[in-house]
Amino acid sequence: MRYNTRSGKSSIPITRKISLPFELVFEILSWLPVESLLRFKCVSKQWYSLIRDPGFIKKHLVQSKPEFLLFEILSNMDKMHGEKFEVVSLTKKGLVLEINYAYKKYRIRNPFTRQILDLPDPQNNSYQISLLDIPDTCDFKVVSIYTDEKHNQDCEILTVGTDEQWRPLKLPSISNLGERRIVSFSYEVIVNFYFIRLIEDGSNLCIRVDALDVESECFSSFTIPQSFPSALKISSMNWRGHLAFAYIEGEKLNVRVFENTKKQKLSERKTVPLKFLEEDQSMKENLIPLSAPGKNEIEIIWFSKKGKAYCYGIKSKKIIYETPDGYNACKIQPNLITFRGMKTEKIPTRDESVKADRH
């Protein structure tokens, strides 16, 4: 600003303060990145209240563009003796569920706001815990599958930020198995939570699916008989937002999709050539198909192998991205989501980090 040296007053005329309509401020702020909004909470009490408002948080979430985040995969030493948490489940809306293996403690973390929420302890024999979001809301639930005293699978559920204890949720049981045996358990989260059991039926596998509607907390169950030869290694995956089952045979990925779960019928087999397997046969061992995102056509397919993620381009017929060793990756939305009871994550100092590494 220029000043008159004689009078000591500014030579530039003072302009009046311009006040923008609240609706316009709301719209402008909803397009800004999380990092900026966290700073802008200090501008005024009005902005502080606005940025914490559930309606604003939902609006911002809808408009935010997904980003790739890397998540560290802990070593066995860190799991048993360290203070670190590892991601075990996440949602596209940007929240992650983490576990500390040493203390068997779970927490929800928002990696963008660096806030955490400690969860009550699940059942001791819990072996699968997943974080789920309710569509078109900022509400989340956590589902735990565990083995009871009679060695049967059962389920419990928790609404994040509301429930202080887990609530029992009866998992549909399988009866009349006869001589058939359950080969494997798995799960998939695609809007609903799918608990999947592969059952050996002679020389074939049949598929039992228990689908949990997250909002109503009701299960629907269906069985697809003699779906695959029992010699195949079947993996569940997300195929354009639908539950699918896939296996790798030769240098090809074979997929059958539940395009309409109400009809309880799998699609005809889809085949995708995997050119990179022709060039490197060692990649085939322990390679697991994860997801094939896309609205109109599939452009990429994500695989995992020993904790590492690979992205295969359909058009280029090459691995177009792979995570660094010791890391996994996922595309999630930056967000301001918060819950009652959340606290700011403690970031270790340099001395604390060195001490932890030495142990």
Buried (B, 14 or more C-beta within 10 A) or exposed (E): EEEEEEEEEEEEEEEEEEEEEEEEBBEEBBEBEBEEBBEBBEEEEEBEEBBEBEEBBBBBBEEBEEBEBEBBBBEEEBBEEBEBBBBBBBBEBBBBBBBBBBEEBBBBBBBBBEBBBEBEEBBEBBEBBBBBBBEEEBBBBBBBBBBEEEEEBBBBBBBBBEBEEBEEBEBBEBEEEEEBEEEBEBBBBBBBBBBBBBBBBEEBBBBBBBBBEBBEBEBBBBEBEEBBEBEBEBBBBBBBEBBBBBBBEEBEBBBBBBBEBEEEEBBEEBEBEBBBBEEEEEBBEEBBBBBBBBEEEBBBBBBBBEEBBBBBBBEEBEBBBBBEEEBBBBEBBBBBBBBEEBEEBEEEEEEEEEEBEEE
